[in-house]
Amino acid sequence: MTNQAFILLCMVVFGVVGTCRGGSLRKGYYKDTCPDAEEIIKKATEKHVANDPTLPARFLRMHFHDCFVRGCDGSVLLNSTTNNIAEKDAIPNLTLAGFDVIDDIKAEVEKKCPNVVSCADVLALAARDAVSFKFQTSLWEVLTGRRDGRISRISEALANIPSPLSNFTALVRNFTSKGLNVHDLVVLSGGHTIGVGHCNTFGNRLYNFTGRSDQDPSLNPTYASFLKTQCKNLSDNTTFVPMDPGSALTFDNNYYVTVKQNKGLFQSDAALLTNKGSRKIVDELLDSKKFFTEFAQAMKRMGAIGVVTGNEGEIRKKCFVVN
């Protein structure tokens, strides 16, 4: 049975996503315990996004990084302690931002329904609501019922979060380990249509691609020349540029246009053109309607990775500390 058929079977038989992966997420999980939960989160998220248009990209990336380490359990939100360095302090997560906003949104829910809604669900819903803000309609469905994990380790973040330096084989291996396939990989990469990339995550493509002070030959030469005016050297870890040139704040399918022009910022973006199957998917997603449809489905699948449900985990009052 294919992965897609397996997921479809789960949805038909159980009416939920997550049940066949050890979870039981469902629509309207808080209907009885906190009926206004999703509306509270939506309003709080939109208030913050209206004041900070960078938040959609930040929340989307935070949700992605959370789900790829121990599943979508809110573990990326936990702070390090004296005895443990948490995911948040791993190198891939040092450029995450918006933790304080997630805490504010969680606090709004706590006022109405204390100890009911998980931080993992708050993050999943806030990511969807932030990206959807400009559209004034939800771009994908978020099933709820996640509980918060109690464990957050720097080593697991380093081992599980896909690297911007990854080639196609490494990316496929990483996504497969999460129950996702090549199609999910290409579709979810479309999230790079919003947000920025720091110079040190792609500087090797400009200055030292094979260790011989050379440039990545697959990178558009004109674009590479521009990037060199922004990123002066390999060690620059403060300067950043848009991942989708000219469209960094607009959620659309323009990412695939830039990838086809060999202007994908990261090596992992360029990798999508190195495989016949993934190239075909890139071409298909040049259709805007198809991209939005496929992205919605892929986000629903990603949001079900390794969920903690039922009596497992906990409901944290504050997202950054274990109760």
N, C-alpha and C positions, 0 to 999 in steps of 0.2 A: 504493500500500500504506500502511495506517495505521501510526503509530508502534508501537502495541501489536502489530500483526501482524508488523512488522519484527523486534521484539524476540523474539517467539515463534519466528519462523523461525530466528533466531540460536541460540536455545536448542535447537530440534529438530535442526538441522543440525550444530551444533558441540558441543552438550552443555554449553556454558558461557555465561556472560554476560560481555560485554566484547569478544569476538572481533570482532563487527561494528562496534565502536567503536574499533578499533585496539588491543585488548588480548586477553588470553587467561587470564582468571581461571577457576579451577575449584575444585571441592570437593576437599579433601584435598591441596592443592598441596604441603604440607610432609611428606607421608606418609613419604617415603623419607629426606629430608634432616634432618627434625626432627619425628619422629612425635608428640612430646609438646607441641609448640609451642602449640596451641590450648588445651590443658588448663592449661598453665603460665600463659598469659595470663588464662584464666578464673579460676583460683584467686587470682592476684595482684590482679586487678580486684575480685573479690568481697571480698577482705580489706580493700581500701581503701574500697569502698562501704559495708561494714558499719560503718566508723568515720566516714564522711562521706556522708550520704544526698543531698547536693547534687551528687555526682559524675555520676549518670546524665544529668542535664540538661546539665551542663558538657561531658561527653564527646560527647553527641549533637550539641550545637551546634558543638563543635570539628570533628567529623567533617564536618558539613554545610559549614562554612566552608572546610575543606580541599578538599572535592570541587568547590566552586564556583569555585575559583581554580586553574587549571592541571590540574584533575582531582584524583582522590584519590591524591595522591603524597607526602603527608606534608610538603608545603612550608610549611604553617602552623606547623609545629613549629620551623622554623629560626630562629635568632637573627639579628639585624641585625649587620652588620660595619662596619668603618671606611668601606668603599667602597659599602655597600648597606644601605638600610633595607628590612627584610623585611616580609612580610605581617603577622606577629605585632604589628607596631607601627602598623598602620593603625587608624584610629578604630573601625571595626566590630569589630576584634579586641582592643581594649584591655580589654574586659570578659571576655574568655575567661579561664578558669582551669582548673588541673589539669595544666598542662604538666609539673610536677615528678612528678606521679603517673605520667604516661605514660612518663617517663624511668625511673622505678622499675620499671615493668612490663617495659619493654624490657630493663633490666639483668637481670631474672630470666630472661628468655629467653636472653640472651647467655651466662649462666653454663652453660647446658646445650648451647646450639647457637650458638657465636660466628659472626657474620657470615653468618647464614642468613636470618633473618626480618626483613622490612622494617619500618620505623617506620610506613609507610602501612598495612600489614596489622595491626600492633599497635593502631593507633588505630581502625581499622574494627572489629576484634574486641572491643576494650575498650568501645567505644560500645555495641555489641550486648549484651555481657555485663553491663555496668553497668545498662542499662535492664531487662534480663531478671532481674536478681538477685532481686527480690521475688517473681517468678513461679516461680523454680526450674526454668525451662525456657527454651530460646532462643526469642525472639519473632520472629526472622527469620534466614534463612540468610546467612552471609557467605562468599562465594567468595574465595579467596586467590590470591596470585601477583603482587600489586602490588610494584613497586620504587619506591624513593625518588627524587623529583626533586631536582635540584641548584640550581634557581632559585626564588627567593622575593622578590617585589617588592611594595612597598607600593602602587604605582600599580595593579597588577592586582587587589589586594584591594579597593581603592576602586571599581574599575570593574565588578567581577563579583559581589560579595556583595550579595544583595537587601537593599534598605533597608526599615526598618520604616515609612518615610514613603511607600513606593511605592503607586501606585494599581494597579488591576487590569491595565491595559494594560502598564504597566512590568513588573509581576510576570510576566505571560505571556511578554513578550519575553525576560526574563532566563532563565526556565525553558526556553523553546524553544531558546535558544542553547546549552543544555546537553543537548539531546536529550530533554527532559522535556516533558510536556504539562499541560493544565489539571487533569486528574485528579490527576497527581503533585503539582502545586502545592497543591491543596486537601488531599490526604492528608498530605503532608509538613508542611504548616502545623500539623497535629495534634500535631507535636512540641512545640508551645507549651503542651501540657497539663502540662508540668513545667518548672520554672525560673522565673526572674524577669526583669523588664524595668526598666531604669534610667529615671528620670524624664525625662531629657533626650531619650529616644528617642520619647516620646509627649506631652511637655509642651505641644507646640504645639496638640494637640487640646483642651487644657484652657484655654489662655490666649491663643493667637494663631493660630487655625486659618487664617484668610484674610488675616492681616496687619492685622486691625482689632481686636485685643485681644478676640477672640470665641472661643466654644467650638464644637467640632465638633458640629453638630446631629444627627449620626447616632449619637453616643455616648449610651448610657443616662444620663439626667440624674442619677439617684440614684447610679449608679456614678461618674459624673464628680465629684459632690460629695465622695464618699469619697476619690477620687484626689487631690483638691485638699487634703485634710487631710494627705496623705502627701507630696505634691510641692508645695512652697510657691511655686516660681517656675520659669521656663523654663530657667534656667541650672543647676539642680540636677543634677549628674552623679554624685552619690554615693548618693542615696537610691534604693531599688529596691522594687518590689512584685511579688507573684506574677502570672505571666501568666495563670494559671487560678485565679481566686479560690477559696480553700478547698480547693484540690486540687493545690498546687504541687509536692508530692513524690509524687503518685500518677499513674502512667502509665495513663491511661484515655481515653475519648472525650468527657469532660466539656467539653473545649475547644469542641466544636461546639455544645453547649448554651449556653455563654456567648456564643459568636458570634451565635447566633440571638436572644439576649436583648440584643443590641447592646452587649455587654460585652467584645468583643474589645479587647485593650489597645492594639494598634498600628493605625495607619491601614491597614497591609497586611492585618491580620486583618479589619477592617471591609470591606475591598475585596472579600472573598469573597462578600459579599451584593449587590454592585453588578452582577453578571452573572447572567443566568438559568441558564446552564449550571452555573456554580460553586455557585449557591444550591441547585440540585438535588443536587449531590454532597454539600454540607454536610448536607442533609436525610437523604441515604442513610447518612452516617457517624454519624448519631445511633443507629444500630444498632451496638452494641458489637462483636459478632462480626464484622460487615463491616469495621469500622474496623481491627481487629487483622489481619484477612486482607489488606486493601488496604495497610496500612502496611508489612507484611512485604514485599510485592511492590515497593512504591515504594522502600523502602530498598535492596533488591537492585539496582534500576535505578540509583538515585543512586550507590551504591557502585561502579558500573562506569564512571562519567563519566571520560573522558580518562585511563584508567589507563596507567601506565608499566610495561611488562612486558618479558620476554625479556632481551635484552642492553642495553636502554636503562636510563638511570638508574643507581642504585647501591643497595647495602644499607648503611645507616648504622649504625655501632656505637653512636653517641650521636645521639639524634634531633634535637638542637638545632644541630649543626654539620655542614657538608659534609665528607665524608671527603677 
